[in-house]
Amino acid sequence: MRNAIIITCALGLGSWLPARPASAGSCENLTSIVLPNAKITGAQTVAPGAFSLPPRQPGVAASNPFKDLPAFCRVSATLAPSSDSNIKVEVWLPDGANWNGKFQAVGNGGWAGVISYGAMAEALRAGYATASTDTGHTGSGGEFAFGHPEKLIDFSWRSEHEMTMKAKAIIERFYVRSPKFSYWNGCSTGGRQALQEAQRFPDDFDGIIAGDPANRTAIALWIAHAVKDPAAYIPPEKYRAIHEAALAACDANDGVKDGLISDPLKCAFDPAVLLCKGADSPSCLTAPQLEAAKKIYAPPVNVRTGARLSAPLLPGTELGWGDDAGKQPNANILDQYRYIVFKDPTWDWRTFNFDSDATKGDLPESLPMNATNPDMERFFAHGGKLLLYQGWADPRVPAGQTIDFYENVVKVRGGVAKASNSVRLFLAPGMGHCGGGEGPNVFDKIGPLERWIENGQAPDALIASHSTAGHIDRTRPLCAYPEVAKYKGSGSIDDAANFVCTSR
């Protein structure tokens, strides 16, 4: 016992973590750990390929997608930092021989409400100890927050930090040493969680990956209002025609016609070219539909003051307009206003006022989940690195929103030269929300971040690929913003080697 106490003190675990027993390293013995505001509810060794999703979890496949997982120790816990908290977390620990010595926490999507098992599995395959949380509730909607302000705080930021602290303690107990490096990896809600971690808890992670960070704005309601008149509603069968017209206007702006808009901010597309000249058809827009399309491309504004409420959707996003331009607004934003802003489950989105209601929706108490503070100097001060990425064709999180955030961070840092040592943004032409789309959309994020932090090699470009029917048919460099990929003038336009990153 004396030796266990000496080890504990040497590792600097603090007075709240008890001394390790002689049997430290046993998975099943992790149930004996005593952590503040937490209860370990299970710890079991999972044999290679033996893990399967718990019942009633989304993403259940006919074949087991986890059959290639190595053996690991699966720890589950319930955290209660407030009297109304019920945060579920899992920590997965690879066998010591397979552990790369690092910790990777993974983020959630939407309103969370479930452990991110797929992302945990990916981290485990790469040798990481990993953790995920359901953020303190179950279910895919926002109704949990109605009348439960503490649960809203858990979802917004507290669950991620609490999970991280408990996971690190469990990792230390199991391996008898701390992780060499700690990383956060998330997109959408996970990207927003990433920024919350950097802003509120700058010492939690060495490196943070934040993809398409889903800070809440009124853009979904703006789009829904644009098409709420039945005459203005744009049926999904017309999205392709609008998209093709946008490509015809802007695809070749970068010097190569490849079915992608490389820089939508420089795309001067007027959907008036699609105005029906005769009978309505899937290839044209009626006059009310044309006005709706123009409004979708325009930024949401406060009707009274003209103040911009959000970045707009850009040319190239059209194939995903159904997310917000359907018969109902995006469900995530609809729940935001029902349960948090107006605290009325029966609230009718058609009554939204882009003056008073927009102001109410942007009050701090309505947006505790948002992570828009560009001052992350405490995170950068200890060498923390932030890798941002965003799909240009994202129909849920406008690319301009992420660009605005990045540019504000650069301003706080004192300019691009200084900021480039700490934060870089990568924009993917043709990529949708966190992936998918017509452009190259699969790329390694964690490897470049590791090399940046561990070896001092800052990433100038990420090599992305696009596949059809499981076969890679295009690769392309995603350049550190504000640079863009420029075709060298010879060779296949589907080979990343024939492009170079250059100024816009």
C-alpha positions as CSV (number, residue, x, y, z in Angstrom):
1,M,0.0,0.0,0.0
2,R,2.9,2.4,0.8
3,N,4.1,2.0,-2.8
4,A,0.6,2.7,-4.2
5,I,0.5,5.9,-2.2
6,I,3.9,7.0,-3.4
7,I,2.8,6.4,-7.0
8,T,-0.4,8.4,-6.5
9,C,1.5,11.4,-5.1
10,A,4.0,11.2,-7.9
11,L,1.3,11.4,-10.5
12,G,-0.2,14.4,-8.9
13,L,-3.8,13.0,-8.9
14,G,-5.0,15.2,-6.1
15,S,-6.5,14.3,-2.7
16,W,-9.9,13.3,-4.1
17,L,-8.5,10.2,-5.9
18,P,-7.7,7.4,-3.4
19,A,-4.4,5.4,-3.5
20,R,-4.2,2.6,-6.0
21,P,-4.6,-0.9,-4.7
22,A,-2.0,-3.5,-5.6
23,S,-4.3,-4.8,-8.3
24,A,-4.3,-1.6,-10.3
25,G,-4.6,-2.4,-14.0
26,S,-7.5,-4.8,-13.6
27,C,-10.5,-3.7,-15.6
28,E,-13.1,-5.1,-13.2
29,N,-11.4,-3.5,-10.2
30,L,-12.1,0.0,-11.7
31,T,-15.6,-0.2,-10.1
32,S,-13.9,0.6,-6.8
33,I,-12.8,4.1,-7.9
34,V,-14.4,6.8,-5.9
35,L,-14.8,10.0,-7.9
36,P,-16.6,13.2,-6.9
37,N,-20.2,13.5,-8.1
38,A,-19.9,10.2,-9.9
39,K,-20.7,6.5,-9.7
40,I,-18.9,3.8,-11.7
41,T,-21.8,1.6,-12.8
42,G,-19.8,-1.0,-14.7
43,A,-16.3,-2.2,-15.7
44,Q,-15.8,-5.2,-17.9
45,T,-13.3,-6.6,-20.3
46,V,-14.7,-6.9,-23.8
47,A,-13.1,-9.6,-26.0
48,P,-12.0,-8.9,-29.6
49,G,-15.0,-8.4,-31.8
50,A,-17.5,-9.0,-29.0
51,F,-18.9,-5.5,-28.6
52,S,-22.4,-4.8,-29.9
53,L,-24.6,-1.7,-29.5
54,P,-27.0,-1.6,-26.5
55,P,-30.7,-2.2,-27.3
56,R,-32.6,0.7,-28.9
57,Q,-29.5,2.6,-29.9
58,P,-29.6,4.4,-33.3
59,G,-27.4,3.0,-36.0
60,V,-28.0,-0.7,-35.4
61,A,-26.9,-2.5,-38.6
62,A,-27.7,-5.9,-39.9
63,S,-24.0,-6.8,-39.7
64,N,-21.9,-6.0,-36.6
65,P,-19.9,-2.8,-37.4
66,F,-17.8,-3.4,-34.3
67,K,-16.6,-6.9,-35.2
68,D,-13.0,-5.6,-35.9
69,L,-12.6,-3.9,-32.5
70,P,-9.6,-5.2,-30.4
71,A,-10.1,-6.2,-26.8
72,F,-10.7,-3.3,-24.4
73,C,-11.9,-2.4,-20.9
74,R,-15.4,-0.8,-21.0
75,V,-16.2,1.5,-18.1
76,S,-19.6,3.1,-17.6
77,A,-20.4,5.8,-15.1
78,T,-23.2,8.2,-14.1
79,L,-22.3,11.7,-13.2
80,A,-24.3,14.1,-11.1
81,P,-22.7,17.5,-10.8
82,S,-26.1,19.1,-10.0
83,S,-29.2,17.8,-8.2
84,D,-30.9,17.5,-11.6
85,S,-28.0,15.8,-13.5
86,N,-28.0,12.3,-14.8
87,I,-25.0,12.2,-17.2
88,K,-24.1,8.9,-18.6
89,V,-20.5,8.4,-19.8
90,E,-18.4,5.6,-21.2
91,V,-14.6,5.2,-21.2
92,W,-13.0,2.6,-23.4
93,L,-9.4,1.5,-22.6
94,P,-7.4,-0.6,-25.0
95,D,-5.1,-3.3,-23.6
96,G,-1.9,-1.8,-22.4
97,A,0.0,-3.3,-25.3
98,N,-2.3,-1.6,-27.8
99,W,-2.6,1.8,-26.1
100,N,-0.8,4.6,-27.9
101,G,-0.5,6.5,-24.6
102,K,-3.1,9.1,-25.6
103,F,-6.7,10.1,-24.9
104,Q,-9.3,11.1,-27.5
105,A,-12.7,12.4,-26.4
106,V,-15.3,12.3,-29.0
107,G,-18.3,14.7,-29.6
108,N,-22.0,14.3,-30.3
109,G,-24.5,15.4,-33.0
110,G,-27.8,17.2,-32.8
111,W,-29.3,17.2,-29.3
112,A,-27.0,14.3,-28.4
113,G,-28.9,12.0,-26.0
114,V,-26.8,9.0,-26.8
115,I,-23.2,7.8,-26.4
116,S,-21.2,8.2,-29.7
117,Y,-20.2,4.6,-30.0
118,G,-19.2,4.8,-33.7
119,A,-16.7,7.6,-33.0
120,M,-15.4,5.8,-29.9
121,A,-14.8,2.7,-32.0
122,E,-12.8,4.7,-34.5
123,A,-10.6,6.1,-31.8
124,L,-10.2,2.7,-30.1
125,R,-9.1,1.1,-33.4
126,A,-6.3,3.8,-33.6
127,G,-5.1,2.9,-30.1
128,Y,-6.6,5.7,-28.1
129,A,-8.3,5.5,-24.7
130,T,-11.5,7.3,-25.5
131,A,-14.7,8.6,-23.9
132,S,-18.2,9.8,-24.8
133,T,-21.2,11.2,-23.0
134,D,-25.0,11.3,-23.7
135,T,-24.7,14.9,-22.3
136,G,-27.2,14.2,-19.5
137,H,-30.4,13.0,-21.2
138,T,-31.9,10.5,-23.6
139,G,-33.8,11.1,-26.8
140,S,-32.9,13.0,-30.0
141,G,-35.0,16.2,-29.3
142,G,-34.7,19.2,-27.0
143,E,-37.7,18.6,-24.8
144,F,-35.4,17.5,-22.0
145,A,-34.5,21.1,-21.4
146,F,-38.0,22.3,-20.8
147,G,-38.2,23.3,-17.2
148,H,-34.8,21.8,-16.5
149,P,-32.1,24.6,-16.6
150,E,-29.5,22.4,-15.0
151,K,-30.0,19.7,-17.7
152,L,-29.6,22.5,-20.3
153,I,-26.2,23.4,-18.7
154,D,-25.2,19.8,-18.7
155,F,-25.9,19.5,-22.4
156,S,-24.3,22.9,-23.2
157,W,-20.9,22.3,-21.7
158,R,-20.8,20.8,-18.2
159,S,-21.2,17.1,-19.3
160,E,-18.2,17.3,-21.6
161,H,-15.9,18.7,-19.0
162,E,-17.0,16.4,-16.3
163,M,-16.6,13.4,-18.6
164,T,-13.1,14.5,-19.5
165,M,-12.0,14.9,-15.9
166,K,-13.4,11.5,-14.8
167,A,-12.0,9.8,-17.9
168,K,-8.5,11.1,-17.2
169,A,-8.7,9.8,-13.6
170,I,-9.9,6.4,-14.9
171,I,-7.1,6.3,-17.5
172,E,-4.5,7.0,-14.8
173,R,-5.8,4.3,-12.5
174,F,-5.9,1.7,-15.3
175,Y,-2.5,2.4,-16.9
176,V,-0.8,3.8,-13.8
177,R,0.2,6.9,-15.8
178,S,-1.5,9.9,-17.4
179,P,-2.1,10.2,-21.1
180,K,0.8,11.8,-22.9
181,F,-1.6,14.0,-25.0
182,S,-5.3,14.6,-24.8
183,Y,-7.4,15.4,-27.9
184,W,-11.0,16.3,-28.6
185,N,-12.6,15.3,-31.9
186,G,-16.1,16.4,-32.9
187,C,-18.3,17.8,-35.6
188,S,-21.6,19.7,-35.6
189,T,-22.7,19.6,-32.0
190,G,-19.3,18.0,-31.4
191,G,-17.6,21.0,-33.1
192,R,-19.5,23.4,-30.8
193,Q,-18.6,21.2,-27.8
194,A,-15.0,21.5,-29.0
195,L,-15.0,25.3,-28.9
196,Q,-16.7,25.3,-25.5
197,E,-13.9,23.2,-24.2
198,A,-11.2,25.5,-25.5
199,Q,-13.0,28.6,-24.2
200,R,-14.2,27.4,-20.8
201,F,-11.7,24.7,-19.9
202,P,-8.5,25.5,-21.7
203,D,-6.4,22.9,-19.8
204,D,-8.6,19.9,-20.7
205,F,-7.0,19.2,-24.1
206,D,-3.7,19.7,-25.9
207,G,-5.4,19.7,-29.3
208,I,-9.0,20.2,-30.5
209,I,-10.7,19.3,-33.7
210,A,-13.9,21.3,-34.4
211,G,-15.9,20.5,-37.5
212,D,-18.9,22.5,-38.8
213,P,-19.5,23.9,-35.2
214,A,-23.3,24.1,-34.8
215,N,-23.8,27.3,-32.9
216,R,-27.5,28.1,-32.8
217,T,-28.8,30.9,-35.0
218,A,-32.2,31.9,-36.6
219,I,-31.2,30.8,-40.1
220,A,-33.4,27.7,-40.1
221,L,-36.4,29.9,-39.3
222,W,-35.4,32.5,-41.9
223,I,-35.4,29.8,-44.6
224,A,-38.6,28.2,-43.3
225,H,-40.3,31.6,-43.5
226,A,-39.0,32.2,-47.0
227,V,-41.0,29.1,-48.2
228,K,-43.9,29.0,-45.8
229,D,-46.3,30.5,-48.4
230,P,-47.5,27.4,-50.4
231,A,-46.9,29.4,-53.6
232,A,-43.2,30.0,-52.5
233,Y,-42.5,26.5,-51.4
234,I,-39.7,24.9,-53.6
235,P,-40.3,21.2,-54.0
236,P,-37.2,19.0,-53.6
237,E,-37.3,17.9,-57.2
238,K,-36.2,21.5,-58.2
239,Y,-33.1,21.5,-56.0
240,R,-31.0,19.8,-58.7
241,A,-31.9,22.4,-61.3
242,I,-30.9,25.3,-58.9
243,H,-27.7,23.5,-58.1
244,E,-26.8,22.9,-61.7
245,A,-27.4,26.6,-62.5
246,A,-25.2,27.6,-59.6
247,L,-22.4,25.4,-60.9
248,A,-22.8,26.7,-64.4
249,A,-22.3,30.2,-63.0
250,C,-19.4,29.6,-60.8
251,D,-17.7,26.2,-61.3
252,A,-15.1,27.5,-63.6
253,N,-14.1,30.5,-61.5
254,D,-11.1,28.6,-60.2
255,G,-9.8,27.8,-63.7
256,V,-11.0,24.2,-63.8
257,K,-14.5,22.8,-64.5
258,D,-14.9,20.0,-62.0
259,G,-18.4,20.1,-60.7
260,L,-17.4,22.0,-57.6
261,I,-17.5,25.6,-56.5
262,S,-14.1,26.2,-54.8
263,D,-14.9,29.6,-53.4
264,P,-18.6,30.2,-53.0
265,L,-18.0,33.6,-51.4
266,K,-16.9,34.8,-54.9
267,C,-19.8,33.2,-56.7
268,A,-22.2,35.8,-58.2
269,F,-25.1,33.5,-58.9
270,D,-28.5,35.0,-59.7
271,P,-31.3,32.3,-59.6
272,A,-33.4,34.6,-61.9
273,V,-31.9,32.6,-64.8
274,L,-34.3,29.8,-63.7
275,L,-37.5,31.9,-63.9
276,C,-40.2,29.9,-65.7
277,K,-40.9,31.3,-69.1
278,G,-44.0,29.2,-69.6
279,A,-45.5,26.3,-67.7
280,D,-44.1,25.3,-64.3
281,S,-41.6,22.4,-64.4
282,P,-38.8,20.8,-62.3
283,S,-36.3,22.8,-64.3
284,C,-37.6,26.3,-63.5
285,L,-38.8,28.5,-60.7
286,T,-42.1,30.3,-60.5
287,A,-41.9,34.0,-59.5
288,P,-42.8,33.3,-55.8
289,Q,-40.3,30.4,-55.7
290,L,-37.6,32.6,-57.2
291,E,-38.1,35.2,-54.5
292,A,-37.9,32.4,-51.9
293,A,-34.6,31.2,-53.4
294,K,-33.1,34.7,-53.3
295,K,-34.1,35.0,-49.7
296,I,-32.5,31.6,-48.9
297,Y,-29.2,33.0,-50.3
298,A,-29.6,36.2,-48.3
299,P,-28.5,36.6,-44.7
300,P,-31.2,36.6,-42.0
301,V,-31.7,40.1,-40.8
302,N,-33.6,41.9,-38.0
303,V,-36.5,43.3,-40.0
304,R,-36.6,46.6,-38.0
305,T,-32.9,47.4,-37.7
306,G,-31.4,45.5,-40.7
307,A,-28.8,43.9,-38.4
308,R,-27.5,40.6,-39.7
309,L,-28.5,37.6,-37.6
310,S,-26.4,34.9,-39.3
311,A,-24.3,34.1,-42.3
312,P,-26.5,32.9,-45.2
313,L,-26.4,29.7,-47.1
314,L,-24.1,29.8,-50.1
315,P,-24.3,28.7,-53.7
316,G,-23.5,25.0,-53.8
317,T,-25.7,24.0,-50.8
318,E,-28.9,23.5,-52.8
319,L,-29.0,19.7,-52.7
320,G,-29.4,19.9,-48.9
321,W,-32.0,22.6,-48.8
322,G,-34.6,20.0,-47.6
323,D,-33.0,20.3,-44.1
324,D,-34.6,23.7,-43.6
325,A,-36.7,24.5,-46.7
326,G,-39.2,21.7,-46.2
327,K,-42.6,21.9,-44.7
328,Q,-41.1,22.4,-41.2
329,P,-37.9,24.1,-40.0
330,N,-34.9,22.0,-39.0
331,A,-36.0,20.0,-35.9
332,N,-32.9,21.1,-33.9
333,I,-33.7,24.8,-34.2
334,L,-37.5,24.2,-33.9
335,D,-36.9,22.6,-30.5
336,Q,-34.4,25.4,-29.6
337,Y,-37.2,28.0,-29.8
338,R,-40.0,25.8,-28.5
339,Y,-38.3,24.5,-25.3
340,I,-35.6,27.1,-24.5
341,V,-36.4,30.5,-26.0
342,F,-40.2,30.5,-25.6
343,K,-40.6,27.7,-23.2
344,D,-43.8,26.6,-24.9
345,P,-44.1,23.1,-26.5
346,T,-47.0,24.4,-28.6
347,W,-45.1,27.4,-30.0
348,D,-45.9,27.9,-33.7
349,W,-42.8,28.8,-35.8
350,R,-45.0,30.6,-38.3
351,T,-45.5,33.4,-35.8
352,F,-41.8,34.1,-35.4
353,N,-41.0,37.8,-35.6
354,F,-37.6,38.7,-37.1
355,D,-37.4,41.8,-34.8
356,S,-38.5,41.0,-31.2
357,D,-38.3,37.3,-31.4
358,A,-34.9,37.3,-33.0
359,T,-33.6,39.5,-30.2
360,K,-35.1,37.2,-27.6
361,G,-33.6,34.2,-29.2
362,D,-30.1,35.7,-29.0
363,L,-30.3,36.5,-25.2
364,P,-27.5,34.7,-23.2
365,E,-30.0,32.6,-21.4
366,S,-31.3,31.3,-24.7
367,L,-27.8,30.3,-26.0
368,P,-25.8,28.7,-23.2
369,M,-24.7,26.1,-25.6
370,N,-23.2,28.5,-28.1
371,A,-19.4,28.8,-28.2
372,T,-18.8,32.0,-30.1
373,N,-16.2,33.7,-27.9
374,P,-13.1,34.2,-30.1
375,D,-10.8,34.8,-27.1
376,M,-9.1,31.4,-26.5
377,E,-5.8,32.8,-25.4
378,R,-5.6,30.6,-22.3
379,F,-5.9,27.5,-24.5
380,F,-3.3,28.8,-26.9
381,A,-1.0,29.9,-24.1
382,H,-0.1,26.3,-23.1
383,G,0.5,25.3,-26.7
384,G,-3.0,24.2,-27.5
385,K,-3.9,23.8,-31.2
386,L,-7.3,24.2,-32.8
387,L,-8.0,22.6,-36.1
388,L,-11.3,23.9,-37.7
389,Y,-12.9,22.3,-40.7
390,Q,-16.1,23.1,-42.6
391,G,-18.0,21.9,-45.7
392,W,-18.6,24.7,-48.2
393,A,-21.8,23.0,-49.2
394,D,-23.1,22.5,-45.6
395,P,-26.8,23.4,-45.6
396,R,-27.1,23.4,-41.8
397,V,-24.1,25.4,-40.6
398,P,-23.3,28.1,-43.1
399,A,-19.6,28.1,-44.0
400,G,-19.6,31.9,-43.5
401,Q,-20.5,31.4,-39.9
402,T,-17.3,29.3,-39.3
403,I,-15.2,31.7,-41.4
404,D,-16.5,34.7,-39.3
405,F,-15.5,32.9,-36.1
406,Y,-12.1,32.0,-37.4
407,E,-11.4,35.6,-38.5
408,N,-12.5,36.8,-35.1
409,V,-10.0,34.4,-33.4
410,V,-7.3,35.6,-35.8
411,K,-8.0,39.2,-34.8
412,V,-7.8,38.4,-31.1
413,R,-4.6,36.6,-31.7
414,G,-3.1,39.6,-33.3
415,G,-3.1,38.7,-37.0
416,V,-2.7,35.7,-39.3
417,A,1.1,35.2,-38.8
418,K,0.7,34.7,-35.0
419,A,-2.6,32.9,-35.2
420,S,-1.4,30.3,-37.7
421,N,0.8,28.8,-35.0
422,S,-2.4,28.0,-33.0
423,V,-5.5,27.8,-35.2
424,R,-6.1,26.7,-38.8
425,L,-9.3,26.4,-40.8
426,F,-9.8,24.0,-43.7
427,L,-12.8,24.4,-46.1
428,A,-14.0,21.5,-48.3
429,P,-15.6,22.4,-51.6
430,G,-18.7,20.4,-52.3
431,M,-18.8,18.8,-48.8
432,G,-22.0,18.8,-46.8
433,H,-22.6,18.8,-43.1
434,C,-19.6,17.0,-41.5
435,G,-19.1,14.9,-44.7
436,G,-20.9,13.6,-47.7
437,G,-21.6,15.7,-50.8
438,E,-20.1,15.9,-54.3
439,G,-16.7,17.0,-53.3
440,P,-13.8,15.2,-51.6
441,N,-15.1,14.7,-48.0
442,V,-13.0,12.0,-46.3
443,F,-9.8,13.2,-44.7
444,D,-7.6,12.5,-41.7
445,K,-7.9,15.2,-39.0
446,I,-6.3,13.6,-35.9
447,G,-3.0,12.6,-37.7
448,P,-2.3,16.2,-38.8
449,L,-3.3,17.6,-35.4
450,E,-0.9,15.1,-33.7
451,R,2.0,16.0,-35.9
452,W,1.3,19.7,-35.3
453,I,1.3,19.3,-31.5
454,E,3.8,16.5,-31.0
455,N,6.3,17.3,-33.8
456,G,5.7,21.0,-34.5
457,Q,4.6,20.3,-38.1
458,A,1.7,22.7,-38.8
459,P,-0.7,21.4,-41.5
460,D,-0.8,23.5,-44.7
461,A,-3.2,21.1,-46.4
462,L,-5.3,18.1,-45.7
463,I,-5.7,15.5,-48.5
464,A,-9.3,14.6,-49.0
465,S,-10.9,11.9,-51.1
466,H,-14.3,11.2,-52.7
467,S,-15.6,7.7,-53.4
468,T,-18.3,6.3,-55.5
469,A,-19.5,2.7,-54.8
470,G,-16.6,2.3,-52.4
471,H,-13.9,3.3,-54.9
472,I,-11.9,6.5,-54.6
473,D,-12.4,8.6,-57.7
474,R,-11.0,12.0,-56.7
475,T,-8.5,13.4,-54.3
476,R,-7.9,17.1,-53.6
477,P,-5.9,19.2,-51.1
478,L,-8.0,21.2,-48.6
479,C,-5.8,24.2,-48.0
480,A,-5.4,26.2,-44.8
481,Y,-7.7,29.2,-45.2
482,P,-7.5,31.7,-46.8
483,E,-5.5,29.8,-49.4
484,V,-7.3,27.7,-52.0
485,A,-6.3,24.7,-54.2
486,K,-5.2,25.8,-57.6
487,Y,-4.8,23.4,-60.6
488,K,-1.3,23.3,-61.9
489,G,-2.5,23.1,-65.5
490,S,-1.6,19.5,-66.4
491,G,-2.5,16.1,-65.2
492,S,-5.7,14.7,-64.0
493,I,-8.0,17.1,-62.1
494,D,-9.0,14.1,-59.9
495,D,-5.5,13.8,-58.5
496,A,-4.5,16.0,-55.5
497,A,-0.9,15.9,-56.7
498,N,-1.9,18.2,-59.6
499,F,-3.0,21.1,-57.3
500,V,-1.1,23.6,-55.2
501,C,-2.3,25.8,-52.3
502,T,-2.2,29.4,-53.2
503,S,-3.6,32.8,-52.1
504,R,-7.2,33.5,-53.1
